[in-house]
């Protein structure tokens, strides 16, 4: 059995999907499975997924006949997961090479932590690094109280223990299913953010909550 199951909902994601898949398949930590849930895509996402599945046995593709929404797709992926840990991945982002290694090492070293995220960086649609970053709180007590004011985990970076996810029933059919799950986890275990930039979001391809934008300070562009 793999140690990590990476769950990736996919819906009409052909533009960035190959890059996203490559970012997981090229992780420094290799004991994982990538579960892609094709949520009724109408573009070439299914073909891209099938091509990669033939190349790498760590990729498992599940096709849903119609679009059920990201919460249902995430839950389906979690139900199919075999790993000790379940990591989330969005189909238009990039996980930096050490992401999985950093998170699994952190969870193994901190058994009191039920799940953790990471810090994030943003690139624009031209693949240029922007000056936006988000470094949410890392200390579990501070992080738990901060949840009262909004989501404090970049959910595509979320990794949690599979047994805990099963106990909680995975995601519920809510508008903010990710926020809901993190809050439920925080009631029964500690949560944390690993203080390393391990994930890149393509700025402009999704709605970024105003609360998150307000918390993201401006930084000089990295070289």
C-alpha positions as CSV (number, residue, x, y, z in Angstrom):
1,X,0.0,0.0,0.0
2,X,1.3,3.5,-0.7
3,X,2.0,5.8,2.2
4,X,0.3,8.8,0.6
5,X,-2.9,9.1,-1.6
6,X,-3.0,12.4,-3.5
7,X,-6.6,13.2,-4.4
8,X,-7.1,15.5,-7.4
9,X,-10.5,16.5,-8.6
10,X,-10.5,17.4,-12.3
11,X,-13.1,19.4,-14.3
12,X,-12.3,20.9,-17.6
13,X,-8.7,21.4,-16.6
14,X,-6.9,20.6,-19.9
15,X,-4.8,23.9,-19.9
16,X,-2.7,23.1,-16.9
17,X,-3.4,19.5,-16.2
18,X,-0.3,17.9,-17.7
19,X,2.0,20.3,-15.7
20,X,0.0,19.6,-12.6
21,X,0.3,15.8,-13.0
22,X,4.0,16.1,-13.7
23,X,4.5,18.1,-10.5
24,X,3.2,15.2,-8.5
25,X,4.8,12.4,-10.4
26,X,8.2,14.1,-10.0
27,X,8.0,14.5,-6.3
28,X,11.2,13.6,-4.3
29,X,8.9,11.3,-2.1
30,X,7.8,8.5,-4.4
31,X,5.7,6.2,-2.2
32,X,2.3,7.6,-3.3
33,X,-0.7,7.0,-5.5
34,X,-2.3,9.9,-7.5
35,X,-6.1,9.5,-7.7
36,X,-7.6,11.7,-10.3
37,X,-11.4,12.1,-10.2
38,X,-12.5,13.3,-13.6
39,X,-15.8,15.0,-12.6
40,X,-17.6,14.9,-15.9
41,X,-15.1,17.0,-17.9
42,X,-16.2,18.2,-21.4
43,X,-12.7,19.1,-22.7
44,X,-9.7,16.9,-23.3
45,X,-9.0,16.3,-19.6
46,X,-10.1,12.6,-19.8
47,X,-7.7,11.9,-22.6
48,X,-4.8,13.6,-20.8
49,X,-5.5,11.5,-17.7
50,X,-5.7,8.3,-19.6
51,X,-2.4,9.0,-21.4
52,X,-0.6,9.6,-18.1
53,X,-2.2,6.6,-16.5
54,X,-0.7,4.4,-19.2
55,X,2.7,5.8,-18.5
56,X,2.8,5.7,-14.7
57,X,1.0,3.0,-12.6
58,X,0.9,5.4,-9.6
59,X,-1.9,7.3,-11.4
60,X,-5.4,5.9,-10.9
61,X,-8.2,7.6,-12.9
62,X,-11.9,7.5,-11.9
63,X,-14.4,8.9,-14.4
64,X,-17.7,10.3,-13.1
65,X,-20.4,10.4,-15.9
66,X,-21.5,13.8,-14.9
67,X,-20.3,16.8,-12.9
68,X,-21.1,16.3,-9.2
69,X,-19.1,19.2,-7.8
70,X,-15.7,19.5,-6.2
71,X,-16.8,18.3,-2.8
72,X,-18.3,15.1,-4.1
73,X,-15.2,14.6,-6.3
74,X,-12.9,15.0,-3.3
75,X,-15.0,12.6,-1.3
76,X,-14.9,10.0,-4.1
77,X,-11.1,10.3,-4.3
78,X,-10.8,9.9,-0.5
79,X,-13.0,6.8,-0.5
80,X,-10.8,5.3,-3.2
81,X,-7.6,6.2,-1.3
82,X,-5.4,3.4,0.1
83,X,-2.6,5.5,1.7
84,X,-2.0,6.3,5.3
85,X,-2.2,10.0,4.5
86,X,-4.5,11.8,2.1
87,X,-3.2,14.9,0.3
88,X,-5.2,17.3,-1.8
89,X,-4.2,18.7,-5.1
90,X,-6.0,21.1,-7.5
91,X,-5.8,20.3,-11.2
92,X,-4.5,23.7,-12.2
93,X,-1.7,24.2,-9.6
94,X,1.9,22.9,-9.0
95,X,3.3,21.1,-6.1
96,X,7.0,21.9,-5.6
97,X,9.2,18.8,-5.6
98,X,9.6,18.5,-1.8
99,X,6.0,19.1,-0.9
100,X,4.9,15.5,-0.1
101,X,8.2,14.7,1.7
102,X,7.9,17.8,3.9
103,X,4.4,17.1,4.9
104,X,4.6,13.4,5.5
105,X,7.8,14.0,7.6
106,X,6.0,16.6,9.6
107,X,2.9,14.4,10.3
108,X,5.1,11.4,11.2
109,X,7.1,13.6,13.7
110,X,3.9,15.1,15.2
111,X,1.3,12.4,15.9
112,X,-0.9,15.0,17.6
113,X,-1.4,16.8,14.3
114,X,-4.4,15.6,12.3
115,X,-3.7,17.5,9.2
116,X,-1.4,20.2,7.8
117,X,-1.1,22.6,4.9
118,X,1.9,24.6,3.6
119,X,2.8,28.1,2.6
120,X,1.9,29.1,-1.0
121,X,3.2,31.2,-3.9
122,X,1.4,32.5,-6.9
123,X,2.3,32.7,-10.6
124,X,0.2,34.4,-13.3
125,X,-1.2,32.8,-16.4
126,X,2.0,33.5,-18.2
127,X,3.9,31.3,-15.7
128,X,5.7,34.3,-14.1
129,X,6.1,34.3,-10.4
130,X,4.1,37.2,-8.9
131,X,4.8,39.1,-5.7
132,X,1.9,37.4,-3.9
133,X,2.6,34.8,-1.2
134,X,0.6,33.5,1.7
135,X,2.2,32.5,4.9
136,X,-0.7,31.6,7.3
137,X,0.0,30.8,11.0
138,X,1.9,27.6,11.7
139,X,1.5,27.2,15.5
140,X,-1.5,24.8,16.2
141,X,-3.1,26.9,19.0
142,X,-2.9,30.1,17.1
143,X,-4.1,28.4,13.9
144,X,-7.2,26.9,15.6
145,X,-8.3,30.2,17.0
146,X,-7.6,32.0,13.7
147,X,-10.2,29.7,12.1
148,X,-12.9,31.8,13.7
149,X,-12.0,34.5,11.3
150,X,-11.7,32.5,8.1
151,X,-9.9,29.7,6.4
152,X,-6.3,29.5,7.5
153,X,-5.2,26.5,5.4
154,X,-4.6,26.7,1.6
155,X,-6.7,23.6,1.1
156,X,-5.0,22.4,-2.1
157,X,-2.0,21.9,0.2
158,X,-3.9,19.9,2.8
159,X,-2.6,16.5,3.9
160,X,-4.4,14.6,6.7
161,X,-4.5,11.2,8.2
162,X,-6.8,8.8,6.3
163,X,-8.2,7.2,9.5
164,X,-9.3,10.6,10.8
165,X,-10.8,11.5,7.4
166,X,-12.8,8.3,7.5
167,X,-14.0,9.0,11.0
168,X,-15.3,12.4,10.0
169,X,-17.0,11.2,6.9
170,X,-14.7,13.1,4.5
171,X,-16.3,16.2,2.8
172,X,-19.9,17.3,3.2
173,X,-22.0,18.8,0.4
174,X,-21.6,22.4,1.5
175,X,-20.4,25.6,-0.3
176,X,-17.2,25.7,1.8
177,X,-16.6,22.0,2.1
178,X,-12.9,22.5,2.6
179,X,-13.4,25.0,5.5
180,X,-16.0,22.7,7.0
181,X,-13.6,19.7,7.0
182,X,-10.7,21.7,8.5
183,X,-12.9,23.0,11.3
184,X,-14.2,19.5,12.1
185,X,-10.6,18.2,12.2
186,X,-9.6,21.0,14.5
187,X,-12.3,19.9,17.0
188,X,-10.7,16.5,17.5
189,X,-7.0,17.0,16.7
190,X,-4.5,19.8,16.2
191,X,-3.8,21.3,12.7
192,X,-0.8,23.0,11.4
193,X,0.9,24.6,8.4
194,X,4.4,23.5,7.5
195,X,6.5,26.8,7.3
196,X,7.9,26.1,3.8
197,X,6.8,27.3,0.4
198,X,5.7,24.0,-1.2
199,X,2.9,24.9,-3.6
200,X,2.2,27.3,-6.4
201,X,-1.3,28.5,-7.4
202,X,-2.0,30.0,-10.8
203,X,-3.4,33.4,-9.9
204,X,-6.5,34.2,-11.9
205,X,-7.8,30.7,-12.5
206,X,-9.9,30.5,-9.4
207,X,-11.6,32.8,-6.9
208,X,-9.3,33.7,-4.0
209,X,-11.3,34.6,-0.8
210,X,-11.0,38.2,0.2
211,X,-9.9,37.2,3.7
212,X,-6.9,35.4,2.1
213,X,-6.0,38.3,-0.1
214,X,-6.0,40.6,2.8
215,X,-3.6,38.3,4.7
216,X,-1.2,38.0,1.8
217,X,1.6,40.6,2.2
218,X,3.6,41.9,-0.8
219,X,7.1,40.6,-1.3
220,X,9.9,41.4,-3.7
221,X,9.9,39.0,-6.6
222,X,12.1,35.9,-6.1
223,X,14.9,35.1,-8.4
